[in-house]
Amino acid sequence: MTFLSDKTLERLRGFEPPDLSGTRYTLRELIARGGMGVIYAADDEKLSRRVALKVLDTPDANGEFTRRLMREARILAQLEHPGIVPVHDVGALPDGRVFYTMKFVEGLRLDKYIAQLDSLPQRLRLFLRVCDAVSFAHARGILHRDLKPANIMVGSFGEVLVMDWGLAKILREHGVTGNETVLSSSRKADSENDPTQSAVITGHGTVMGTPGYMSPEQARGEAGKIDVRSDIFSLGALLKFIAVGGAERKSPALPRPLLAICAQASAESPNARYGSVSALAADLSLYLDGLPVSAYSENLFERLGRLYKRHQIAILLITAYLIMRALVLLLFRR
Amino acid sequence: MTATGESFPLTRLSVLAAARSQDAAERARALDILFAAYWKPVYKYICLKFSQSAQDAQDLTQGFFAELLERELLSRFDPAKSRLRSYLRLCADSFALNEIKAASRKKRGGEFVHVALDFFAAEAELRAQAVDPASIASPESLEDFFEKEWIRSLFSSAVEELRGVCEAREKQKAFQLFEAYDLSDEENVSYAELAASFALPLTEVNNQLAWARREFRRIALERLHALCGSEEEFAREAKTLFGVSTQ
């Protein structure tokens, strides 16, 4: 059996804390560990606030991970949205490792939080807020590519944040002209230089993403075919998870229109899915409002049932009124 | 089952649950797992704490595991009161103390121990570590020593299992990279050097290493899970081991 030295043990445990001397931050505790970096809680001494600090877990002599981490920070910086965790600062440690800091989110991961929400409409409205953030990123030409419950945080005030943009892909560059956001056309060169491209599919078949949430084209490593509809597939799987109320809950029978929305979002073929996140969100909003959804053709009984549910109070009032009228008529006839 | 842990079962029920099973084969399997994880830490601990010669420490280690079986000490363990590791260390303490006091050590129970205990290797490791017993005289530092040896034992067997997984999946290159970068004491190895010596693109080195690390962590956590007395203990131990929550 291989003898592991003390130094190797510490490395395998990932307990080589970064040296933050010379920066404005003081290290607190390890929060999470990702594929290439580690996230710590740290205190920003200048602004006296807690931040989350993401740093490479090993020195990166060749600069590949450094580029990737910087790219992630820049992507986050472009995505100023209440549903996306904001980046505060980037910097380098004395050993050359780069880091960036972002908002420290106190709350629960969606997979832990969802069990607390008993009402289906409440859970679906939470999903719509995820859609808002993803739709915003798509509008800025950025795909997330790893949407799953563990990458959604719900803050202590109920704010919903889409986290971990480490696998994000830039579809289009954008520039800002006056108040207008200009989207340029897709660039082949951008795709060729995309360092995460190699992480998504390698010659040895290593595919990054999460089974169950990863679109078939992403799972097959067809990097060229990945577009907004790949994220929509993940959102479909996420919607089902949220609608059911988490993996630990006994799976309830979901209403057919809702199942149809999930099915259309997570269709095998990208062409069969919703064309945009806003189309998916719009269909779900229709469902929440008790209106017919585009993903499902209802029969007459279902339509009547839905109309009854939607106008339940009015229908009951009118029925009560008619019954009363009938009774009054009957009494007067006698 | 060998001490290398190559045949560690895929389904990792709690060792405690298996040790209390009515099925003799299941019990034997659980004890094999337990011995594989603990014999080296126990041996080194006895060597240091009781200043025993290698031969005496070997006898005491064998004797301790035999005692564990004979007196069914595992069935007395209460996960609510302590960690399995602390319990076993205290049992080893009390056993060794009694045996030394009575000066009646006799070779016993060899037939119970299914694991091939490679004391020669353990002794060589202890010498290589150059641990001075005088430097760890306090009970706390001995406890830390036992803790570290236990982690070493757990990680070593996880590394061996990773080697097997890589061979089974024809990913030997990933293991070789992991060995060269993460297991080596060499300080100045760069990804670029690995890429050149393995004739791989840089991105491939990144991806293979990331995969091997994830697999290592998964295997180590699975083994840890099997060795814990309860889910709460596992959550605490995982946090101590890797610093991150499993919750």
Boltz contact constraints between the chains, C-beta under 6 A:
constraints:
  - contact:
      token1: [A, 1]
      token2: [B, 4]
      max_distance: 6.0
  - contact:
      token1: [A, 1]
      token2: [B, 156]
      max_distance: 6.0
  - contact:
      token1: [A, 1]
      token2: [B, 160]
      max_distance: 6.0
  - contact:
      token1: [A, 2]
      token2: [B, 156]
      max_distance: 6.0
  - contact:
      token1: [A, 2]
      token2: [B, 159]
      max_distance: 6.0
  - contact:
      token1: [A, 3]
      token2: [B, 125]
      max_distance: 6.0
  - contact:
      token1: [A, 4]
      token2: [B, 152]
      max_distance: 6.0
  - contact:
      token1: [A, 4]
      token2: [B, 155]
      max_distance: 6.0
  - contact:
      token1: [A, 4]
      token2: [B, 156]
      max_distance: 6.0
  - contact:
      token1: [A, 5]
      token2: [B, 185]
      max_distance: 6.0
  - contact:
      token1: [A, 7]
      token2: [B, 185]
      max_distance: 6.0
  - contact:
      token1: [A, 8]
      token2: [B, 183]
      max_distance: 6.0
  - contact:
      token1: [A, 9]
      token2: [B, 151]
      max_distance: 6.0
  - contact:
      token1: [A, 12]
      token2: [B, 155]
      max_distance: 6.0
  - contact:
      token1: [A, 30]
      token2: [B, 243]
      max_distance: 6.0
  - contact:
      token1: [A, 32]
      token2: [B, 244]
      max_distance: 6.0
  - contact:
      token1: [A, 33]
      token2: [B, 244]
      max_distance: 6.0
  - contact:
      token1: [A, 35]
      token2: [B, 210]
      max_distance: 6.0
  - contact:
      token1: [A, 61]
      token2: [B, 190]
      max_distance: 6.0
  - contact:
      token1: [A, 62]
      token2: [B, 191]
      max_distance: 6.0
  - contact:
      token1: [A, 62]
      token2: [B, 192]
      max_distance: 6.0
  - contact:
      token1: [A, 62]
      token2: [B, 202]
      max_distance: 6.0
  - contact:
      token1: [A, 64]
      token2: [B, 202]
      max_distance: 6.0
  - contact:
      token1: [A, 64]
      token2: [B, 206]
      max_distance: 6.0
  - contact:
      token1: [A, 198]
      token2: [B, 203]
      max_distance: 6.0
  - contact:
      token1: [A, 202]
      token2: [B, 207]
      max_distance: 6.0
  - contact:
      token1: [A, 206]
      token2: [B, 207]
      max_distance: 6.0
  - contact:
      token1: [A, 206]
      token2: [B, 211]
      max_distance: 6.0
